[in-house]
Amino acid sequence: MTDRMRIDLKVRLASRQDATGIASLSRDHIEHGLRWNWTAARIVRAIERRTTNVVVAHDLERLIGFGIMDYADDTAHLALMGVQPTHRRCGVGRRLVDWLLTCADTAGIACIRLEARADNPGALAFYERLGFEPAGRVPGYYAGLIDAVRLERWLWRPSQESTSQ
């Protein structure tokens, strides 16, 4: 897709009906070369979990991207995110991350963490453009085959006073 093509983008919380499309996008374009872990059943469990946001982006009626973020007390983990290859570099990923960052900020989350495949320089550059910083490398994170780069983005940092009490 070129930058000149117009996208009628809608971003919203996922429903159970989105699970199959999310799972297929993950299998085909994120988990390629690995055992398929993010099945439709697993996606449905994430959608139903109170501590998880699953967000989707649609262009008209077609699923073009999604993000899955788990929340703890003051941290969140972007567990999985993907955009259809035909819609990459069109702002879809940024819109999804911005939506999740707004939710995290509203929830009082201090830091968002994620892992990205070390063999995916495009994803690593994308997250760094959005303010995520490398925080380590995990050998064999993906099925013992592919290293992960851990990234994090701080929305706010606890003050020294609050951490010493």
C-alpha positions, 0 to 999 in steps of 0.5 A: 500500500502506498502512502497516497492510498487512503485508509478508513481506519477504525481502532477499537477493543477486539471482540471474540469474532476478531480472534480468528483473524488475529490468530491468522495474522499472527501465524502468517506474519509474526510467528512464521518459522516458529510453532504457532502459539497465538491460536484463536482459543488463546486470543479469546482468553486474552480478550476475556481477561480483565487484565488484558487489552486486545485492540484491533484496527480495521480498514472498512470491514477487514482486520489490518492490525492488532495489539495485545497488552497485559497489565500489572500494577505499574507495568504493562507488557505488549505481548503481541502486535501485528499489522498486515504487510499490505498496510505497514508504513501507513500509520496503523502500527503507530495508531495501535501503540498510541491507543495502548499507550493512552490506556496504560497512562490512564491506568497509571502504568509507569513502564511498558515492556515488550520483546521483538524478534532480533531477526526483525530490524523493521520491528526494532526500528519501529519501536525505537521510533516510538520511544522504546529503548533496548533493555537487553537480549534474550537468547533463544526466546522464540522456541529456542531458535531466535533471540529476542530484544527486550525493549521498554518505554517509561511513561513516568519514573517513580520518584526516589521518595516513593521507592524508599518508603 
